[in-house]
């Protein structure tokens, strides 16, 4: 789950692939998306609250439109495996992700590409 900084909206993802945005003031659904793969492992809303990141069980991270849930950017690296976390940089230009392959990856949002890695475990 993730909550906007003003506490007005909540994003929730389920393991079966349902992604929902709730308006907490009315306790009603703002939108709902059915995904082909779950993104329940990690959700984070950008500081400007225009996008959010969704990192789950596939080798792909999606950056989605906050108002609709529609995907805007796909970031992928073969062999990445299960996502364990994803966070935007404070300026929103970079994304940091961790996954079951033991790597932390740095992505550029504007360039939509992988720009670096850190190995977190020895093989």
N, C-alpha and C positions, 0 to 999 in steps of 0.2 A: 504494500500500500504506500501511497504518497499523498501528502496534503499540501495545498497551496500555502504560501507564506501568510496570507491573510486568514487562513482557516476556513475559507468559504467553499472549497471544493476538495473532494477526495477521489483519488484514482485507486481502483482495486482490480487485481487480476486474479483469475482462478487457474488452477492447474489444467483444466480442460480447455483453456483458450478463450475464456470470456474476459473482456476488458471493459470496465464500466467507470464512468465519471459521474459522481454524485454531487448535487448541490446540497450542501449541509444545512443551509438556512431553510430549505423547503423539504429536505430529506427525499427529494425526487431525483430520478435519473436524468442527467443532462444528455448523455448519449451512451450507446453500448456498441461494441464491436465484437464480432466472432472471428477469432484468428485461427489459421490452420495449424499453428504451433503455439504452445503456451509461452507467455512472457512473464510468468509469475515469479521468476527468480529475483528480478531487480527492476524497480521503477524509480525514476527521479524526475521531478519537474524542474525545468530551467528557471533561472532567477527572473527572467522577463515573463514567465508563464505563458509563452507562446508555443513551446514544445515540451515534450517529455521523452525520456529514453526508456526503452523496454528491452531487457536482456534476459533470455531464457535458455531453452534446451537445445537450440540449433546453433550452428556456426555463424549466426547473424544477429546483429544488434539493430534495432530500428529506432529512429528518431521520428516521433509522431507529432502531428498537429494537436495542440491541447484542446482546441474547441470542437474537434470532430473525431479525434482518435485515428484519423487516416495517416498512413505512413508517408513520410517526406524523404527520408534518407535511409538507405540500407548500408550498413558497414559489415563486411565479412572478411574472415581469414580462415582458410581451410584448416581443420584440425583444432579449432578453438575449443570445441566441445561445449559443455554446459556452462552457462554464465553464472558467476557467483556475485557479481556486483558491477555497477556502472555509475559514474558520477560526472557531472559537468564541471569544468573549471569555473572559477568565480566570474570570469568575463564571458563565459558561454561559448568560447571559440574552440575549446578542446573537450574531448571526452576521454575519461579514463575507465578502462574495463578490466575485470579479472575473470578468469575462467578456470575450468577443471584441468587444463593442460599445464597449469603452473606459471602462466605468463600474465603480467600486467601489460596492457596495451594502451598506447596513446594514439588518439585519432584526431584529425582536424575535421571540424564540422564543415567549414566552408569548402575545403578541398575534398571532403568526403573520402578520406583515405587514412590508412595506417601510417604513422610517422615514427613509431618507436616501440620498443618492448623492454621489459625488465623480467629476468628469470627469478622466480620466487622460491623455487625448490630445486634441489639437486636430483639428477636422475640416477 
